[in-house]
Amino acid sequence: MKKIIFQAQVGVILFCLCLFQSNQLFGQGSEAYGQGLKAYLSKDSSKYIRFIVWNQIWARTMENNPGTAINGEARNSTWDIGARRLRFLAYAQITPRYLILTHIGINNQTFATGGASGSSGTGPYGAGKKPGIFFHDVWNEYAVVPAIDPVTKKSNKYNISIGGGLHYWWGISRMSSASTLNFLTIDAPIVNWPLVEFSDQFVRQFGVYAKGKLGKLNYSVSINKPFATNQAPTFDALKSQRQAVDNNGDARAAVQGYFDYQFLDQESNLLPFRVGTYVGTKKVFNLGAGFYHNKKGTKSVDASSNVLNHDITLLGIDAFADLPIGPKKKNMALTAYSVFYDYNFGPNYIRTVGIMNPSTAFDPNFPAAQRSLNGPGIGRFFVGTGQIWYTQMGWLLPKGEKTKTRFQPFGAYTYKKFDYLDQAGNYFDVGANIFLDGHHAKITGQYSTRPLYFQQGNTRRIDGNRGEFLLQLQVYL
């Protein structure tokens, strides 16, 4: 408890320093940004290329899971500064019907982890160093019925585009295609990307897609070839039950889709990246639902090593609201999002994850019976066969008269009930955004908690919690 209190105090001090500094800065609503880094290739502006560059730098103080070792040293807590995302994206509208997009970058580099493949030890390719830049998105698209008629220049109420490549037109939920540039909280809860880095490449798969609008109904559907997985299944002797793992052989086609009805302002679907908060610039209320299905995506064995294949079926239903509240001149807004997931990966499937986890191992001298099932460092139970409910809410505070800096406190809650575990978990996040120039320049502070699971006899139950304070500096152009 003392460590948690100390950690929170350090976080509050750092955040308050940022608040003090931000009062000296100006620029809100992205007025200075305008069209961004955009070059027109024709006089009528129908041909153009746009570039987007962004950095998200995290500073953190973390309380580690019991028994954690970092770079061979036993540590109950640690701090670091690292790169959550360093990205470059370019897309071009070469004619009113053709679009090409390319997106590259790196993610999750810390002082001890996240380096290039094979980096370890000490030296120019030591642990955590020189991560490899890779392609996140690469796709080509053709507008069968363009959103804007190329002749009349009027909006088409009903439109459709088809495309293909390594793409982000994802199913399950709105947040499954979340933009990483404009989250309400410091980041996504990650449960919205349940296949991340197993049968996808950082939430992307190769496939073909169709997207468009039928009046106020926005939709996207795709057929993909999942990346190969080959984990060896083992029998869960603790509970005498099968436990599915990712093993898809020659992967069958995965089908997915997301549909949302947009009651108020209509959102752009030129790109798949869905906005987390509009910072008081739109009036939005949507209801949506989505799915992902992949036949024979996992395998399990029984006590006699008999193998069974299992389908992956992932379902989601959600609601998103970003609404102005109070006097118009104050430009206050309420942002809220809630989603319910029903995930089925096969019997007792489970995964753990730790975002930018600085630890990869337990201290060998720490008793194995006292180690958390979460894993070392800041690991937590991520997704599994079962149900997840995630809700977030933020309030954009009134606009000031002498400064354009905006403040937006927020909170989030995640409930996870997995078949593999004997007790449901509760996860909490609380923090605030300081908008210096909308999302183009912002500071975000957040404190998060996670439950710790331990094996107790023949059960897997919660005994205590751990926390971490995160401070993000974001700039995108």
Buried (B, 14 or more C-beta within 10 A) or exposed (E): EEEBEEBBEEBEEBBEEBBEEBEEBEBBBBEEBEEEEEEBEEEEEBBBBBBBBBBBBBBBBBBBBBBBBBBEEBBEBBBBEBBBBBBBBBBBBBEBBBBBBBBBBBBBBBBBBBBBEEBEEEEEBBBBBEBEEEBBBBBEBBBEBBBBEEEEEEEBEEBBBBBBBBBBBBBBBBBBBBBBBBBBBBBBBBBBBBBBEBBBBBBBBBBBBBBBBEEEEBBBBBBBBBBEBEEEBEBBEEBEBBBBBBBBEEBBEBBBBBBBBBEBEBBEBBBBBBBBBBBBBBBBBBBBBBBBBBBBBBBBBEEEEEEBBBBBBBBBBBBBBBBBEEEEEBBBBBBBBBBBBBBBBBBBBBBBBBBBBBBBBBBEEBEEEEBBBBBBBBBBBBBBBBBBBBBBBBBBBBBEEEEBBBBBEBBBBBBBEBBBBBBBBBBBBBBBBBBBBBBBBBBBBBBBBBBBBBBEEEEBBBEEBBBBBBBBBBBBE
